[in-house]
Amino acid sequence: MSVLGDVFGSLQAMSQLQLLLAFVGCIGYALAQGGLISSKGRRIAWSASLLAVIGFALESTEWMNAAMLIAFGIVGLGLFVAGVWLTSRLLGFSQARAVAEAAEFAENADAAEDEATPAPAQAQRAPRPRPQQSGPAHSV
């Protein structure tokens, strides 16, 4: 049997504990890479992921097959992230564009407000400061 056949054979013989450790490893890795949690949370996710994959390798009958499965999992998540990023770029969902659209919307809203205000009131009114936006346009 080939090496890849051995890896697939060990996939079929996994216990519940190994499946749980693999799940925790993948979820911890995804949380550690993403921007969903704070930096302290990312460190905790990295630690949990590292401990889970070490436990997964130790629980396996063949540690080399377990190491290959871990590498396949990391590569698979990386390919998924790259695919999502590429799709979002192709569809035009980049953050720079969202910020530019939000700034344009704010300028148009100010211009419409200025047109609706009578002229004497415009001269007395001081320009209002623009709020600084730190997130995507839909959070405004």
C-alpha positions in Angstrom: 0.0 0.0 0.0 1.2 3.5 -0.7 2.0 6.1 2.0 -1.2 8.1 1.1 -3.2 4.8 1.3 -1.8 4.3 4.9 -2.9 7.9 5.8 -6.4 7.2 4.5 -6.4 3.9 6.4 -5.6 5.7 9.6 -8.4 8.1 8.9 -10.9 5.3 8.9 -9.5 3.9 12.2 -9.7 7.1 14.2 -11.2 7.1 17.7 -13.6 9.7 19.1 -10.8 11.2 21.1 -8.7 11.6 18.0 -11.6 13.2 16.1 -12.2 15.6 19.0 -8.5 16.5 19.1 -8.4 17.1 15.3 -11.5 19.3 15.5 -10.0 21.4 18.4 -6.8 21.7 16.4 -8.5 22.9 13.3 -10.8 25.3 15.1 -8.0 26.7 17.2 -5.8 27.2 14.1 -8.6 29.0 12.3 -9.3 31.3 15.3 -5.6 32.0 15.8 -5.3 33.0 12.1 -8.4 35.1 11.9 -9.2 38.5 13.3 -12.3 37.5 15.3 -10.8 37.5 18.7 -8.3 39.6 20.6 -4.5 39.0 20.6 -4.8 37.3 24.0 -7.5 35.0 22.6 -5.4 34.3 19.6 -2.5 33.2 21.8 -4.9 30.9 23.7 -6.2 29.5 20.4 -2.6 28.9 19.2 -1.8 27.1 22.5 -5.0 25.0 22.3 -4.4 24.1 18.7 -0.8 23.1 19.4 -1.7 21.0 22.4 -4.5 19.3 20.4 -2.4 18.4 17.4 0.4 17.1 19.7 -2.3 15.0 21.5 -3.6 13.9 18.2 -0.2 12.7 17.1 0.4 10.9 20.4 -3.0 9.1 20.3 -2.3 7.9 16.8 -0.9 4.5 16.1 1.5 5.9 13.5 2.8 9.3 14.3 4.1 9.9 10.8 0.6 9.4 9.4 -0.8 11.8 12.1 1.8 14.4 11.2 0.8 14.1 7.5 -2.9 14.5 8.4 -2.0 17.6 10.5 -0.1 19.0 7.5 -3.0 18.3 5.2 -5.3 20.0 7.6 -3.2 23.2 7.7 -2.7 23.2 3.9 -6.5 22.6 3.4 -7.4 25.5 5.7 -4.8 27.7 3.9 -6.3 26.8 0.5 -9.8 27.6 1.8 -8.7 31.0 3.1 -6.9 31.8 -0.2 -10.0 30.8 -2.2 -12.2 33.0 -0.1 -9.8 35.9 -0.3 -9.5 35.5 -4.1 -13.3 35.3 -4.5 -13.8 38.4 -2.4 -11.2 40.3 -4.4 -12.8 39.2 -7.7 -16.2 40.3 -6.5 -14.9 43.6 -5.2 -15.4 43.2 -1.5 -12.1 44.8 -0.5 -11.9 46.8 2.7 -10.4 49.9 0.9 -13.4 50.1 -1.4 -15.8 49.8 1.5 -14.1 52.7 3.4 -14.1 54.8 0.2 -17.8 54.1 -0.3 -18.6 55.1 3.3 -16.6 58.3 3.0 -18.4 59.2 -0.3 -21.7 58.5 1.3 -20.9 60.8 4.2 -19.8 63.6 1.8 -23.1 63.2 -0.2 -25.1 63.3 3.0 -23.3 66.4 4.1 -23.8 68.1 0.7 -27.5 67.2 0.7 -27.8 68.6 4.3 -26.0 71.8 3.3 -28.4 72.3 0.3 -31.4 71.9 2.6 -30.2 74.5 5.1 -31.0 78.2 4.4 -28.1 80.5 3.5 -28.0 82.7 6.7 -27.9 79.6 8.9 -25.1 78.1 6.8 -22.8 81.1 7.5 -23.2 80.9 11.2 -22.8 77.1 11.5 -19.3 75.8 12.1 -18.2 72.7 10.2 -18.8 69.6 12.2 -15.9 67.1 12.7 -16.2 63.9 10.8 -16.2 60.7 12.9 -13.2 58.4 12.4 -14.2 55.1 11.1 -12.3 52.0 12.1 -14.4 49.2 10.8 -16.2 48.2 7.6 -18.7 50.4 6.0 -21.7 48.4 7.2 -20.9 49.1 10.8 -21.4 52.9 10.4 
